[in-house]
Amino acid sequence: MQRNMMLRYRVAMEVRKFLDANGFIDIETPMLTKSTPEGARDYLVPSRVHEGQFFALPQSPQLFKQLLMVAGFDRYYQIVKCFRDEDLRADRQPEFTQIDIETSFLGEEEIRTMFEGMIRSTFEHAIGVKLQPFPVMKYADAMRLYGSDKPDLRVKLEFTELTDVMKDVDFKVFSGPATSADGRVAALRIPGGGEMSRGEIDGYTEFVKIYGAKGLAWVKVNDIAKGREGLQSPIVKNLHDRALDEIVRRSGAVNGDLLFFGADKAKVVNDALGALRVKIGHSEFGKAKGLAQGEWEPLWVIDFPMFEYDDQAQRWSAMHHPFTSPKDGHEDWLETDPGKCIAKAYDVVLNGIELGGGSVRIHREEVQSKVFRALKIDAEEAQAKFGFLLDALQYGAPPHGGIAIGLDRFVMLMTGAESLRDVIAFPKTQRAQDLLTNAPSGVDEKQLRELHIRLRNPQAAA
């Protein structure tokens, strides 16, 4: 842990040196701010002075850094605590540290080039690792090939698209999703996977159920020359010859390979096969077969959709945040066809973990208002929640953009740690508790009265 803390310090120092050399200045932004419930849940802080009103702890300094651009600070950064009241996992903590950066007058490529330079410089000076230049991949290609917007490129397995082939097969498990508007059928070829036992295949079938898959169809390729007879699987009898030929041709399967299939809503297929791809690639079998190679595999993912449709709420929601700029020429679709809008957004990924993300921001008030309308945020609600930003944009905001990189994740990757908790001093547990100080804890009645708060269930807080 001491080594981890020392490395964390060195990483922060290298980042500061790089940003200072490139003209960025460190500006602190407020910790007590306004609740804008658009992302994760806010941590709320009751106000004693203003009865019944609350501050929120910032999920990120997004709005403040945009206001600093309007104010004429062209290059800002901050290594800052952020807070999100969300369900935890290995790479989440309720309070975490971001390297938060904003700059004016740079486009998408210029921002990516600069901060790729920062990441590569930090790796080299902090741990002596020279990262290769980062490849760039479109979001649509990442989802098509890997089922993930943060693919682990150390794993050399890719999806084979089969949706079009399966529309007319008798096998309803495949033809149903293939003919559905939001369905997908894809295969994952495992070189040498024919060696897997039925027990191992059953184990992977149980694994994909975690991600919503109902099962996991498979085909072992024993002898391609024998056609249908050379394929071993319970599903072969349900597929016509053309479909079987296309499966083999498109996947590039050879004798001794195993094919796994996903057929469901596209999200389920992407999540399930995407997780299976990583699990098999890093398994003992995968290592023995060379399915995972390389120590460091960085990547930029670009051209994200502006919006994703929320089936429960029956409306569009922002994929990143509502201040992300659409691609030039896409502004007109904001009100007519939001699903077609592509964002000037980018994520930086390392070894299958999202290291950070950012975007070019909206700097024109009329475009920002269109985005709010697409999100079903009316003018009155927009003014109440974000009026200070909308007002500032009217004073001539420069084109600007930025990125936020997770310092905790950065150091976690460098150390090879399993969890963020291994690189944070005094971390919280999986249940968002600090067992050292016994926080959160109850407070006495006098404090609650001063804050004008009455508990619904006082026993629960005891």
C-alpha positions in Angstrom: 0.0 0.0 0.0 2.9 2.4 0.7 4.3 1.7 -2.8 0.8 2.3 -4.2 0.5 5.7 -2.4 4.0 6.7 -3.6 3.1 5.8 -7.2 -0.1 7.8 -6.9 1.8 10.8 -5.8 4.3 10.4 -8.7 1.5 10.1 -11.2 -0.2 13.3 -9.9 3.1 15.1 -10.1 3.8 14.0 -13.7 0.3 15.1 -14.7 0.8 18.5 -13.0 4.2 19.0 -14.7 2.8 18.1 -18.2 -0.2 20.5 -17.8 1.9 23.3 -16.4 4.3 23.0 -19.3 1.3 23.3 -21.7 -0.1 26.4 -20.2 -2.9 25.0 -17.9 -3.6 26.5 -14.5 -5.1 24.7 -11.5 -8.3 26.4 -10.4 -10.4 25.0 -7.5 -14.2 24.8 -7.9 -16.9 24.6 -5.2 -17.7 21.4 -3.3 -21.1 22.7 -2.1 -23.1 23.2 -5.3 -26.5 22.7 -6.9 -28.3 19.4 -7.4 -28.8 18.6 -11.1 -30.2 15.1 -11.1 -29.3 14.1 -14.7 -26.7 11.4 -14.0 -26.1 9.3 -10.9 -27.7 10.2 -7.5 -26.3 13.2 -5.8 -25.0 13.3 -2.3 -27.1 16.0 -0.6 -26.0 18.4 2.1 -28.8 20.1 4.1 -28.5 23.8 4.6 -28.9 25.1 8.2 -29.3 28.7 7.1 -31.8 28.1 4.3 -34.5 25.8 5.8 -35.6 22.9 3.7 -32.9 23.5 1.0 -29.9 21.4 0.0 -26.5 21.7 -1.5 -25.2 18.7 -3.6 -21.6 17.4 -3.7 -20.4 17.6 -7.3 -20.5 14.6 -9.5 -17.9 16.5 -11.7 -17.0 20.1 -12.1 -18.5 20.1 -15.6 -20.5 23.3 -15.4 -17.9 25.2 -13.5 -15.1 24.4 -16.0 -17.4 25.5 -18.9 -18.1 28.8 -17.1 -14.3 29.3 -16.6 -13.9 29.0 -20.4 -16.5 31.8 -20.8 -14.6 33.8 -18.2 -11.4 33.7 -20.4 -9.4 31.1 -18.6 -8.4 29.2 -21.8 -6.7 26.3 -20.1 -7.9 24.9 -16.8 -7.2 21.8 -14.8 -7.9 20.3 -11.4 -7.1 17.1 -9.6 -10.4 17.0 -7.7 -12.7 14.8 -5.6 -16.1 13.9 -7.2 -19.0 12.2 -5.5 -21.7 9.8 -6.8 -24.2 7.9 -4.7 -24.4 4.8 -6.8 -24.1 1.0 -6.4 -20.5 0.1 -6.0 -18.2 -2.4 -7.7 -14.4 -3.0 -8.0 -13.8 0.1 -10.1 -16.2 2.5 -8.2 -16.0 4.4 -5.0 -18.6 6.9 -3.7 -15.8 9.6 -3.7 -13.2 9.3 -6.3 -10.5 11.6 -7.9 -10.6 13.0 -11.4 -7.9 14.7 -13.4 -10.3 17.3 -14.8 -9.2 19.4 -17.8 -10.8 22.0 -20.1 -9.4 24.0 -22.9 -10.6 26.6 -25.5 -10.1 26.7 -29.2 -9.0 23.0 -29.7 -11.0 20.5 -31.7 -11.6 16.8 -31.1 -8.4 15.5 -32.7 -6.2 18.3 -31.1 -7.6 17.4 -27.6 -7.0 13.7 -28.1 -3.5 14.3 -29.3 -2.6 16.5 -26.4 -4.0 14.2 -23.7 -2.7 11.1 -25.3 0.7 12.8 -24.9 -0.1 13.4 -21.2 -1.0 9.8 -20.6 2.1 8.5 -22.5 4.4 10.9 -20.7 3.0 10.0 -17.3 3.4 6.2 -17.9 7.0 6.7 -19.1 8.1 8.9 -16.3 6.1 7.2 -13.5 6.7 3.5 -14.2 9.1 3.5 -17.2 6.5 2.1 -19.7 6.4 3.5 -23.3 2.9 3.1 -24.6 2.4 2.7 -28.3 0.4 5.4 -30.2 -3.3 4.9 -29.4 -5.4 3.5 -32.2 -8.8 5.2 -32.9 -12.0 3.2 -33.3 -15.5 4.3 -33.9 -18.2 3.4 -31.3 -20.2 1.5 -33.9 -17.2 -0.6 -34.8 -16.3 -1.3 -31.2 -19.9 -2.6 -30.6 -20.0 -4.6 -33.8 -16.6 -6.3 -33.2 -16.4 -6.5 -29.4 -19.9 -5.7 -28.0 -18.3 -3.1 -25.8 -17.4 0.6 -25.9 -14.4 -0.2 -23.9 -12.9 -3.3 -25.5 -9.9 -5.1 -24.1 -7.7 -5.3 -27.2 -5.3 -7.7 -25.5 -7.9 -10.3 -26.3 -7.7 -11.1 -30.0 -11.2 -12.5 -30.4 -13.9 -10.7 -32.5 -17.6 -11.1 -33.2 -19.0 -12.4 -36.5 -22.2 -10.7 -37.5 -25.0 -13.2 -38.5 -28.2 -11.3 -38.0 -29.0 -11.1 -41.8 -28.2 -14.8 -42.3 -30.6 -16.0 -39.6 -33.8 -14.3 -40.7 -35.2 -17.3 -42.6 -33.9 -20.3 -40.5 -36.4 -22.6 -38.8 -34.7 -22.1 -35.5 -36.8 -19.5 -33.7 -34.1 -18.9 -31.1 -32.1 -17.3 -34.0 -34.8 -16.1 -36.4 -36.8 -14.3 -33.7 -34.0 -11.8 -32.7 -32.8 -11.7 -36.4 -36.2 -10.3 -37.6 -36.7 -8.0 -34.5 -35.8 -4.3 -34.8 -33.6 -4.3 -31.7 -32.3 -7.9 -32.1 -28.9 -9.3 -33.0 -27.4 -12.7 -33.8 -23.6 -12.9 -33.6 -20.9 -15.6 -33.2 -17.7 -15.7 -31.2 -15.0 -18.0 -32.7 -12.7 -19.7 -30.2 -9.6 -21.0 -32.1 -8.8 -24.5 -30.8 -12.0 -24.4 -28.7 -13.0 -27.8 -29.9 -10.9 -29.2 -27.1 -13.3 -27.8 -24.5 -15.3 -30.3 -22.5 -19.1 -30.2 -22.2 -18.7 -29.3 -18.6 -16.6 -26.2 -19.6 -19.2 -25.2 -22.2 -22.0 -25.6 -19.5 -19.9 -23.4 -17.2 -19.8 -20.6 -19.8 -23.5 -21.0 -20.4 -24.1 -20.2 -16.7 -21.7 -17.3 -16.9 -23.6 -15.5 -19.8 -26.8 -15.8 -17.8 -25.4 -13.1 -15.5 -25.7 -10.7 -18.4 -29.3 -11.6 -19.3 -28.7 -14.3 -21.9 -31.1 -17.2 -21.8 -28.5 -19.7 -22.9 -25.4 -20.2 -25.1 -25.7 -22.1 -28.4 -22.5 -23.6 -29.7 -21.0 -25.5 -32.7 -17.8 -27.5 -32.7 -16.0 -27.6 -36.1 -14.6 -31.1 -36.5 -14.2 -31.4 -40.3 -15.2 -28.6 -42.6 -14.7 -30.8 -45.7 -17.7 -33.0 -44.5 -20.0 -30.0 -44.5 -23.0 -30.4 -42.2 -21.7 -33.8 -41.0 -18.5 -32.2 -39.9 -20.2 -29.9 -37.5 -21.1 -31.1 -34.0 -23.9 -29.3 -32.1 -27.6 -29.8 -31.1 -28.5 -26.8 -33.2 -27.0 -27.9 -36.6 -30.2 -29.8 -37.6 -32.2 -26.5 -37.2 -30.1 -24.5 -39.6 -30.2 -24.7 -43.5 -27.0 -25.4 -45.5 -26.6 -21.7 -46.6 -26.7 -20.5 -43.0 -24.1 -23.1 -42.0 -21.9 -22.2 -44.9 -22.1 -18.5 -44.1 -21.3 -19.2 -40.4 -18.1 -21.0 -41.3 -17.1 -18.6 -44.1 -17.7 -15.4 -42.2 -16.1 -16.5 -38.9 -13.0 -18.0 -40.7 -13.5 -21.2 -38.6 -11.1 -24.1 -39.2 -11.1 -27.6 -37.9 -10.8 -27.8 -34.1 -12.5 -24.4 -33.5 -15.6 -23.8 -31.4 -18.2 -21.2 -32.2 -20.4 -19.6 -29.5 -23.6 -17.8 -30.5 -25.6 -14.9 -29.0 -29.2 -14.3 -30.1 -31.3 -11.8 -28.3 -31.8 -8.1 -28.0 -28.6 -6.4 -29.2 -27.8 -5.1 -25.8 -28.0 -8.6 -24.2 -25.9 -10.2 -27.0 -23.3 -7.4 -26.7 -23.1 -7.7 -22.9 -23.1 -11.5 -22.8 -20.7 -12.3 -25.7 -18.5 -9.3 -24.8 -18.0 -10.6 -21.3 -17.5 -14.1 -22.5 -14.9 -12.9 -25.0 -12.8 -11.4 -22.1 -13.4 -14.3 -19.8 -12.2 -16.9 -22.3 -9.3 -14.7 -23.5 -7.9 -14.3 -20.0 -8.6 -17.9 -18.9 -5.9 -20.5 -18.6 -7.2 -22.0 -21.9 -7.0 -18.6 -23.5 -3.5 -17.9 -22.3 -2.3 -21.3 -23.5 -3.8 -20.7 -27.0 -2.4 -17.2 -27.2 -5.9 -15.6 -27.3 -4.7 -12.7 -25.1 -1.5 -11.0 -26.0 0.4 -7.8 -24.9 0.7 -6.0 -21.6 -0.7 -2.6 -22.5 -3.4 -2.0 -25.2 -4.7 1.6 -25.3 -7.5 2.9 -27.5 -9.5 6.0 -28.3 -13.2 5.3 -28.9 -14.9 8.1 -30.9 -18.2 9.0 -32.6 -20.5 8.1 -29.8 -24.3 8.5 -30.3 -25.5 11.8 -28.7 -28.5 10.0 -27.1 -29.7 6.6 -26.0 -33.4 5.7 -25.7 -34.7 5.0 -22.2 -37.5 2.4 -22.6 -38.8 2.9 -19.1 -39.0 6.6 -19.2 -40.1 6.6 -22.9 -37.7 9.3 -23.8 -34.1 10.0 -25.0 -31.3 10.5 -22.4 -27.8 11.9 -23.0 -25.2 9.2 -23.5 -22.4 11.3 -22.0 -24.0 14.5 -20.6 -26.3 17.1 -22.0 -23.5 19.6 -22.7 -21.8 17.5 -25.4 -21.7 19.0 -28.9 -23.2 17.2 -31.9 -21.1 16.7 -35.0 -21.2 19.6 -37.4 -24.4 19.3 -39.5 -26.2 17.1 -37.0 -27.8 20.0 -35.1 -30.9 19.8 -37.3 -31.6 16.2 -36.3 -31.8 17.2 -32.6 -35.5 17.9 -32.9 -36.4 15.6 -35.9 -34.4 12.4 -35.3 -32.2 12.5 -32.2 -31.2 8.8 -32.7 -29.1 9.9 -35.8 -27.0 12.5 -33.9 -23.4 11.6 -33.4 -21.5 13.5 -30.6 -18.1 15.1 -30.6 -17.2 12.7 -27.8 -14.3 10.4 -27.1 -13.3 7.9 -24.4 -9.7 6.7 -23.7 -9.6 3.0 -22.9 -6.7 0.9 -21.5 -6.8 -2.9 -21.2 -10.6 -2.9 -21.3 -11.0 -0.2 -18.6 -12.4 3.3 -19.4 -9.6 5.5 -18.2 -11.4 8.7 -19.0 -13.7 10.5 -21.4 -14.6 13.9 -22.7 -16.1 15.9 -25.5 -16.2 19.1 -27.3 -18.9 21.2 -25.5 -21.8 23.1 -26.8 -20.8 26.8 -26.9 -24.0 28.2 -28.5 -27.1 28.8 -26.5 -29.5 27.9 -29.3 -27.9 24.5 -29.8 -27.9 23.8 -26.0 -31.6 24.7 -26.0 -32.3 22.2 -28.8 -30.5 19.4 -26.9 -32.6 20.2 -23.8 -35.8 19.9 -25.9 -34.6 16.6 -27.3 -34.2 15.4 -23.7 -37.7 16.6 -22.9 -36.3 19.4 -20.6 -38.6 22.4 -21.2 -37.4 26.0 -21.2 -38.6 26.5 -17.6 -36.9 23.4 -16.2 -33.7 24.2 -18.2 -33.6 27.7 -16.7 -34.2 26.4 -13.2 -31.5 23.7 -13.4 -28.9 25.3 -15.8 -29.9 28.9 -16.2 -26.5 30.2 -15.0 -24.8 28.2 -17.9 -27.4 29.2 -20.5 -27.0 32.9 -19.5 -23.2 32.6 -19.7 -23.3 31.1 -23.2 -25.1 34.2 -24.5 -22.0 36.4 -23.6 -19.8 34.8 -26.3 -18.5 31.4 -25.1 -15.4 30.2 -27.0 -15.4 26.8 -28.7 -14.1 24.6 -25.9 -13.8 20.9 -24.8 -12.1 18.8 -22.3 -11.6 15.4 -20.7 -11.8 13.8 -17.3 -9.4 11.0 -16.4 -9.9 8.8 -13.3 -6.8 9.1 -11.3 -7.7 6.1 -9.2 -8.2 3.9 -12.2 -5.0 5.3 -13.7 -3.0 4.1 -10.7 -5.0 0.9 -10.3 -3.9 -0.1 -13.9 -0.3 0.8 -13.3 -0.1 -1.3 -10.1 -2.0 -4.2 -11.4 -4.4 -3.9 -8.4 -7.7 -5.7 -8.5 -9.7 -2.8 -6.9 -9.7 1.0 -6.6 -9.5 0.4 -2.8 -5.9 -0.8 -3.2 -4.8 2.7 -4.5 -6.9 5.0 -2.2 -6.0 6.1 1.3 -8.9 5.3 3.6 -11.3 3.9 1.0 -14.9 3.0 1.5 -16.2 -0.6 1.5 -18.5 -2.3 -1.1 -21.4 -0.9 1.0 -20.1 2.7 0.9 -19.0 2.5 4.6 -15.8 3.7 6.3 -15.2 1.0 8.9 -12.2 3.0 10.4 -14.3 6.0 11.5 -17.7 4.1 11.5 -19.2 6.4 8.9 -21.9 7.0 8.0 -23.3 7.2 11.5 -26.3 8.7 13.3 -26.2 12.3 14.6 -27.9 13.7 17.7 -31.3 15.3 17.7 -30.0 18.8 18.3 -28.0 18.7 15.0 -31.1 17.5 13.1 -33.3 20.2 14.6 -30.8 22.9 13.5 -31.0 21.4 10.0 -34.8 21.4 10.1 -34.8 17.6 9.5 -37.0 15.0 11.1 -36.3 11.3 10.5 -39.2 9.1 9.3 -37.7 6.0 11.0 -35.4 7.1 13.9 -34.7 3.4 14.8 -33.1 2.8 11.4 -30.6 5.6 12.1 -29.7 4.5 15.6 
